[in-house]
Structures are given as structure tokens and as C-alpha cells.
Amino acid sequence: MDKILLDLEWNGTYSRRLKGYLNEIIEFGAVKCGEDLREKGSFSCFVKPQVGKRLSSLVSGLTSITQENLSEGLTFTQAVSRFQKWAGEAEIFTWSTSDILTLIENCRYFSREERVPFLFWYCDLQSFVQKRLELGSKEQLGLYRAAELLEIDLSGNNHHRALDDSRVALSILKKVYNREKLSPFLSRCDEEFYRRITFKTAYICDLRSPLIKRSYLRFSCPKCGGKAVKRSKWTAKNKSFRAEFECKQCSCRFGGRVTIKQKYEGLFVNQKTFPVPVLQPPRELSPGTLGNMVLEDRGGVGVLRFPAWEKLSCVNHAFSTRIGGVSEKEFASINLGFGRGDSRENVEKNFRRFCEAAGFSRESLVTGNQDHHIHICRVDLSHRGMGIWKDKMEDSVDGLCTDVKGVTLVIYCADCVPLYFVDEEHKAIGLAHAGWRGTAAGMAKAMAERMKEEFGSDPSALQAAIGPSICKDCFEVDEPVAEEFLALPFGQKVVSGPKGEKYQVDLWECNRQFLLEAGLLPEHITVGGVCSMCESDLIFSHRKTRGQRGSNCAFLALQ
């Protein structure tokens, strides 16, 4: 039976019909081979977008695909029909299941079909290669990283183009191929296959669930192995349950975290222990310079600002600190985060105090539904109060922009990077949340481009600032995360290591490089230079406290 190595490129776009985001396929690329793995044919075509009217600049930059390329493409149903005739009943291979899931999603959306018409036998090549290389399944191996490990020559390949990537996948298959060992990874695409591959893993986040057994919540001492007793109530955070324990034998105190996933195959329970974090009280308020920012005392409330922006009379900007609020314990004392365990009354009082101190109208605040993507929303007076005094926006939003006075943009951060933007000429502003995923995906560049589109902002005239967040020395990551940054054109400038098994990533420099790519002038970019982890008695740090914390906020408004 012939084998086909298939690769797809897609563009994330919002669908009004779905009331959510769709990964709309924009390119098919595939190579066909026989049992001898010699290429005997190829298939390549662009797909004309029917939902997204605008090709993401990040996708265009990553793939070199242009809007003109797509305007000459086939419709999705035409592309599938042609591919079906070309493919026959060959075995289909993709690198990870993401391409197949996207294909199923597009078939449902455009053809109203639950099945892919050319899918008879399927193999997840990534899983097979990881098994052959004895890498396990904990970390996901990238296509080009696998090629490097197998010493495959990648010269001449156009990275992130469907046909070239499918040829790289074939080269990898040739290196590890063994028919007998491949067989367990080949699946007949029957009803069970579709149920299994489309099953969405769910996290159990309610301790009252009948699926949770008591044994899942018991821990042994990581030091001596003795029986441990729970010393605090269970709390639910980040899709897991956490509590503090004490060993009966050696009195060691430690934290226990339980994550329970419901997969197609059944429940998977993951238990981890961690040191109980030392929670620092807020420092005494002492005004002065901190990095490239200044700490102000505003009636007993600590406010961080950029001195370099004093000349920007059209805006008011600030970053909150832990000093001057009403919250207690790990939330002390200005916690601006709802849903972290602090009372809503305390959080609302903290917002009122900080707004009065920093000069913002509390009714004007608006924040997005942050989830570490690069989706940006233009807001106006109708959005005032959302996420603070009113319900959050339904859609994923990590960036906000406006040219309306009377609206204060607010972004939550606690190690993630807040990005401030000001266009003095058009009286427009932008504020973005960039965690490591958003940073690597180019949130900084995306906001600059969105402001150009919405307000006519000239990137070379934009002023940008990078606010308090985790510094390079403190941001240690594993290899898969480091690879995300090393794949960027300037990756070597922002990643160092490894030291042991860890790498260090400079999120500040990565965002600065994206701003330069967008056309901002170096002299218009201010790096605050304040590390949330180093200054954790001033600013909440998620890493420092292992999640036992309140939330900081960045604020930006037109005067």
C-alpha cells in the first residue's frame, strides 16, 4: 500500500457561525511513496480562505504565503476532492495529530461531514519516531528537531511550507522505518478511530466528582517515604488540586499537587510534591528608581511608572504593586485578581484604592479574557467595566487597543510581560499581555500591526514600553520551550544554555526584537528592567510563590 506524508498550513480566524476560532486550512502539501519509501509523486495547492478575510502577518511571515497566493487557490472542498483522487486509499502520515484534527474540523465546517473522505489508514509519525528514538511521550518532539537528531540535511527546505515539510517527514520516516514496529501505530479510520482522535481530554476540577478516589489525594513524604497528614484545605488552581502536608515520621512539610485528566482511555492521575513556598510580606514603601522605572508613593499606595514617558502628556500609565491594599496572607496587600481565593470585596476595594492613587477612573476599566494567545480587541465606551465590574468578554483576548478617551485598558500579569503602546499622532493606545507563548508568537509585533490597521499608526512613530515581568536570569525553561524561541530568526539572541537540563530565555529582549521587526525605532522602546521574581516583595510572582499569590495589573488610558 502506498504511503502519503501530508502536511497542512492554516490560518487562525474568528468564525461568527462557531462563535469561536477556526484553524482554516490555507495549503495542502504531500508526497507519495511505495513500500521502498522512494518518492513517486507530490501534491501541492493553496486553499482560498472563505472565513478569514485577512491572513495573519505571523502566519505570512512564518510561511512566506501571501494574500495573492491564496486568492488564486482552490476552495476547501475542491482541494479535498483533488487530493482524494490523487491519494486513493494510501496510508496517511502526519507529524502529530494536529493536522488531522484541523482537517476533521474543516470538513465539518465546510462540507458538513464528520469524516475525511480520503482517510482510510492513519499514522501519527511523531509518536512513532519518539518511540523509535526512545524519547517517551512526555515531551513533544518537533519535526525539524527530529530531523536534526537524525542528522538529516535540511538545506534548501522552506521551513513551514506544506510540501517541503512533508518531504522532511518522509526523510525522517526513511531513517526509522521498520514495518513490523510501525504496525501498532497504524490505525484503521473507523468509528472508534474518530471517537478516539476527537475525544477532548478534560480535567476534573471538582473534588466532589464521583470519579475521584480517596487514594488519589494521599501523599507520602518525599524525604523519608513516611505517611503524610494533610495540614491545609484543598484548593483548586490551574486545573489541579493543592494542599500542604506534614510527614508523621520526620515532620517534613511539603506541598502536594494532584492533576486528574479524563482521557479516552480512562483517568490519568498525576501526583507531584513541591517545597512549601516562603510567602514574603510586602516591603515598606520607599519611593525611588527601580531599573528603568520609578516607584511612587501615592497616599501610601505604591505605583510604578516609566520616567521616559513623562513627556507623553496624552496618556496616563501605571503598574500596580503589592503596597497599600486591604488583602491579607498570600494576597497582601493590593491583589487585583478575582478568582484566586481572595474575597471579591477585597479585590474591588484594592481597585478603587489603586485607581484613586494612580489617577484612573475606576468606572473606565476594561480587561480581556486572557489565555496566552495573541488575539487583540479594539474597545470603546461600550466595553467600560468589562472584566472588573461586569462579566468578562466571552472571547479570548490578550491585547486591547483604543482611540477613545474615558477607557482604561487593564492587563493582568504575574511574571508575564505587559506591553504598552502609544501613538501620539493619532491619540491611540494599546496594552498587551505576553506570557512566554504570546511572546514567542509575536504579540508585540501583532499589536503594532493591529494599531496600524485600526488607527493608521506609523510603527516608526509608536512609543512602546516593556513592563515588570520575569527577567532572563530567573526564567528557566526546559528544552521544548527553548526550542520555540530558538526557531525564531533572532532565537540565539534570547536563549542561553543549557545549564544542566535548563535553558534561560530573555522575554524582554524577545519582545524588543519583535518590536524592531514591526518597524519601531530602538530609541522609542523602553525596557522597564524590573523583575517580578527578584522583586517579589513588591510585585506578585507566580514562580516565586508557586501560584500562591495575588495579581498585578498594568494600566493605560488616554488623558
N, C-alpha and C positions, 0 to 999 in steps of 0.2 A: 504494500500500500504506500502511495506517495505521502510525503510529509510536507507541510507548509509552515514556515516560520512567519507569523503575522505580527505586524506592529502598527499601532494606530497613534495619531496625534489628535488632540482635541482642545477645544476652547471652552472654558467655564463661562456660562452665561445664565442670566436670570430668565426663567420661564413664567409668564403670568398664568399659564394654564396649570402648571405644577405648583405655583406659588412658592417656588424654591429654585435652586440652582440645578442646571443640567450640564453635564460634560458633553458638549456637542462635537461629534467627530468631524474633523476637517481634512484628514488624509488617511488613506489606506496604503500600506506598503507590505509586500510579501515576496518570499522566494519559495520555489517548489523544488523538492529533490526526491530521489528514489531511495531505496534501502542502502545504496552505496554513498549517500549523502552528497552526491555531486549535484550542483545546481542545474536544473533543467528548464527553468522558466521563472519569470518575475511578473509582478503585478504592482502598479502604482497609479494612484489617481487622487486628485483633490476632490473634496466634497464641499459644495456650496452651502454656506450656513443658511438655515431657514428660521432660526430663533434669534441668535445673536447678531445684531446689526454691526457690531464693532469687534474687530479682532483685538484681543488683549495685546498690549505692547510687549508684555513679558513673554507671551507665547510667540509673538512675532520675532522678538529678539532671540529667544531660545532656539527657534526652529528655522528662522530666516524665511518663513512663509509670509507672503504679503496678501493684502486685501485683493490685489489684482489677480493673484494666483487662484484665489477662492472664487472669484466672480466667474471664472471660466470652468469651474468644477462641475461635477455631476450632483444631482440631488442624492440624498442618502439612500433612498430606495433604488435608484438607478445604479449606484455604486455597489450595493449589496447584490443586485441581480447580476451584474457583470462579474463580480467576484465569485458568485455561486457557480456560474458557467465555467469559469476558469479553474476553480478549485476542485470541482467534482466531489468525491467522498473521501478526500485525503484526511490524514490526521492533522489537526491544527495545534500548533505550539505557540504560546505567547510567554513573554517574560513577566511572571507573576499573573495573578488573576484580574488585575485592574483593567486590562484591555478588554477581556471577555465580559466583565461586569458592565463596562461602559458600552460595549456592543449590545448587550441584552437591554440596557437602559434605552439606547437609541432605537432599537427595534420596537420596543414597547411604545415609545413616544411617537415615532414616525409611521410605523407600519401596523400598530395595534396588535403586534404578535408577541407571544410570550417566549417563543423560541427563535433562535438564529437559524435561518434556512440552510446554511452550509456547514453547520456544526454537527458532526456525527461522532467523532472521536476527539478528545481534547487532552492536552498535557500542559501542566504548569512547569515550564522549563526551569524557572528559578528554583522551585522546590527540588527538582531532580538534580540540578547542579550542586545545590547546597548539600544534598545527601552524598553525592559522589565526592565532593571535596571535604566531607566530614565536618561541615561548619555548623550543623544543627539548625534549628529553626528560630532561635531566639532573636537573632539579628537578620534583617532583610538585606540580601546581597544585591547590589546594583548591577545592571548589565555591563557597564564599562569597567566596573571594579572586577567583575568576574573575568572579563577579557584580559585585564592586567595580570590577575593571578595566574591565568593560563598562558601568559606570555604571547598573546595574540597581537599582531601588528595592526594598530588602529589608524595608521597614516592613510590619508585620503578619504576617511569616513566623515560624513557630515553628521555630527552628533545631533540627536533629537530630530532626525528626519526619518520617516517611517521605513522607506526601502533600505537605507543604509543600516538602520538599527536591526532590521530583520536579517540582514547579511551578517552582522556581528553575532546575532543569536545563532545563526547556522554555524559560524566558525566555532562558537563555544560548544555547540552540540557535537561537532566532529571530534573535539578534544575529549569528551567524556562519554561518548556513545557506547552503550552496551545494551543490546536488545532485551536480554533477559532481565537486567536490572531496571530497564526503562518500563517494562510491562506494568508493574504496580502503580506507576504514575499516569498511565493512560486510562482515561475514563470513557465509557460509552455514554453519550449525551442523551440519556433517557430522563424520565420524570424525576427520578431520585437525584440525578446529577443537578438538574435545575433547582430543586428544592435545597440541595446542599450548598451549591455555589452562591445562591442568592440569600441564603439564611443570614440574617444580620445578628452578629454577636451582641448580646445585651448584658449589661452589668446589673447585678442585683444590688440595689441601693436602699432596700428597706429591711431592717433587721427582723421585722415581723413576718417576712416571707417564709412560707412553709418549706421552701427548698433548703433553707439554712439549717444545718445540724449544729448542735452544741459543740461538737468536736472541732468544727471549723474555727471556733473562737477561743480555743485553748492554746496556750503557748508554753514552751519550755524555755528555761534560761539559756541565752546564747553563750554565757560564760561557763557554767558548770553543768548544764543539761538538766538541772533540777526543776521541779514543778513550780510554776509561777502563779501568783494570785493577781487578779485584776484590781488596780487601785484607782481607777477613774471610770467615768461613764464612757460608753462607746459614742464616738462622733462619726458622722458620715461626711467625708471630704474627698473630692476628686475621684468619685466612683469607688471609694474604698471605705472600710471601717477602721477606726483607730482608737486605741486605748493605751493607758500606761499600766505596766505590770511590775511586780516585785517578786524576786526569787525567794522561796521559803528557806532555802539552804544557805545561800551566800549573800542575801539581801540586795543583790544587784537590781537596780531599777532600769527599765528599758521600755521603749515603745513597741507596740505590735500593730502591724497593718495587715488587713485581710482584704483581698480583692477576689470577688466571685463572679466569674463570667459564665454566661449560659450560651454555649455553642451548639452547633447542630449535633455534635457527638455526645453532648451532655454537659455537666457542670465542671468547671475547672477552678480550683481553689488555690490561690497563691498567698502564702503567709511570709511576711518579712518582719524582721526586728530591726530597730534602729535606736541610736542613743537618744535619750530624752533631751530635747534642746534646752539650752540655757536661755531663758527669756529675759532680755535686758529691759529695765525701765527706761522711759525717755530721758534724755540728757537735760541738763539745765540749759535754759535758753541763753545763748551767748552770741549776740549778733557779730557778723564779720564775714570775711571772704572764705569760701569753700570751693576749691577747684576754680572753675571759671564762673561760679555763681556767687551770690551773696545771700546770707541768711539774715532776715529782718525780724525784728521784734515788733509785732503789731498788736499792742494791747495784751501781751502775754501769749500770743499765738505766733508760732514760727512759720515764716513764709520764705520760700526760696524763689529767687528771680535771677535773670541774666542781666548783669550790668551792661553788656554790649547792646542790649535792646532798650536802654533808657531813651535813646534818641527816637524810637519808634512811637511817636505820640498817638498814632491811630489805634493802638491796641493796649489791652491790659493782659498780662500773663502772670502765671504763678505755678508753683508746685507745692503741694502740701507736705507738712512734716508731722511727726508724732506729738508735737508740743502744743499744749493749750486746749485740749478737748476734755470730754467727760467720761470716756470709756476707761475700762479697767483691765487688769491682768494682761493677757497677750494682746489685747486691743488698745492698750494705753498709748496715747490718750486721745489723739484725733484719728479715729478709724472712720473712713468714708465708704467702707464696703458693706453692703447689705448681704445677708445670707451667709455670713461667715461664722455666726454664732453670737455676735453682739446683738443687743436689742435694737429694734428699729428706732425707738425713741432716742437712744444714744446717738445713732448714726445721723439722724435728722438734726439733732442739736449740734453735732460736730459740723455738718454742712453749713448751718446758719452761722456758727461762730467763724468758720474759715472764710465764708463769703463776706461777712462784715469786715473781717480783718484785712482781707486782700482786695476788697473793693469790687466785688461782683454782686449782681442782683441774684438773689437765691431763686427767684421765680424763673430766671432766664436759662437755668442749667439744662443741658441735654447730653445724654451719653448713649452709646450704641450697645448692641448685644455682642460683646467681644468673644470671638472664638478662634483667634490666631490665624485668620485668613487676611486677605488684602482687599476686602470689599469696602467701598467708600460710599458714603451717603451725603448728598447735599441737603442741608437742613435750613429751615426758616422759622418764622414766628410760630407756625403751627406745631412745631416739634418741642416747644419750650416745656420743660418739666419731665420729658420722657426719660425713663430710666432712673429718675431720682424721686420726684413727687408723683409721677404717673408710671404706668406699666412700660416695660422696655419695648423697643422696636422688635417686631417678630423676626425680621431677617438678620442674618449675620452681618455685623458692621464693626469694623475695626478702625475706620477712618471717618472723620466728619469734616465738612467744609461749608463755608457760608460767606455771603457778602452782605448779610443783614445785621444791622445793629440791634441790640436787645436780645441776642442769642449768645450764650456762653457755652463753648464746646468743652466737654469734660471727657477725659480718658483715664481709665484705671491702670495702675502699674504697681508692681512689687518685685522688681528685678528686670521686667521687660522694659523696652525702650520707648519713651514718649518722644514724638517728633512734632515740633512746632513749625508752622509755615505762615509767613506774612507777605502779602502783595500790597505794598503801599500805594501803587499807582491805581489799582482797581478796587482798593479797600476790601480785600478779600483775605480770608484766613483758612488754615487747615490744621487739624490736630489728629495724629495717628498713633495707634498702639502697635508696636512691633516687637513681639516675642522673637525667639530665635527662628521660628518658622516664617513669620511675617518678614523678618529682616532678610532671611535667605531668599524669600520670594520677591523681594524688591518693593516693599511697602513705601519706602522713601521715594523711589522713582515713580511709583504708581500715583502717589499724592501730587507730586509736581506736575505730572502729565494730566491728572484729573483737573487740577486748578487751571491749567492752560485751556483745557476743553470747556470748562464751565464758565470761567471768568475772563479768558483771554490773557492769562498771566504769562509774562515772559520769564522763563526759568532763570535767565541771567540776571533778572531784577528781583527774584524771590529772596527773602531772608529766611533762613532755616536754623533751628537750634535742636540739639540732641540733649534731652533732659536726664535727670538722675536715674540710674539703672546699673546693672551689674557690669563691673569692669572686666577686662581681659584676664587679669591675674586670678580673679575669683570664678570666672565662668569656665569650669572644666567639663568636658563632654566626652562621650565615647566615640569610637571610630565612625559609626554610621552618621552621626550628626556632623562630625568634622568633614566627612566626605561631601555632605550637602554644600558646605561652604567652599571646599577645595574645588568643586565643579564650577564655581563662578570664575569669570575671567580674571578677577583680581584675588582669587582664593588664597594664594600664597602670602598676600599682604595681611590677611586677617586670621590665619590659622598658624599656630606653632605647636611643636611637639612631634611625636608623643613623649610624655614623661611617664614611664611605666605604661599603663594602658589608657591614659587620659591625654586629651588634647586641650588646648586653650584657644578660645575664639574671641576675637575683638569685635563685639557687636557695634560699638561706636564707630570704628573705622569702616566696617562693612556698610553701615548706613551712610556714612560720609561718601564712600566710593559710589554708591548708588545715586546720591545727590549730585555728584560731579558728572556721572553718566547722563543724568537728566538735564544737565546744562547749567546747574547752579555754579556760581563763582566761589572759589575757595574762601575768599575774604567775606563772603556772605553766609558762611556756615560756622555756627558756634557750637563747640562741643563742651557741654557743661562740666564734664570731668568729675562728677560726684557719683561715687559707687554706693549703691543701696546696701550691699553686703558689708563693705568696710564701715559704713556709717549707719549700721542697723539700729543704733540707739537714737537716731534722728529720723530715719526713713524705714518703713517696713520692708523686710527682705524675706521672700518666700524660702529661699535656700537656707538662709541662716537659721530660721526658726522651724524648718521642715514643715512649713504650711500652717504653723500655729501663729497667726498674725492677723492684723487688720489690713486695710488697703490705703494706698496713696492715690492721689489724683493730680493730673495735670489740667490746668485751666487756661483758656484763651478766648478773648472776646474783643470785638471792635468797640472802641470808645464812642 
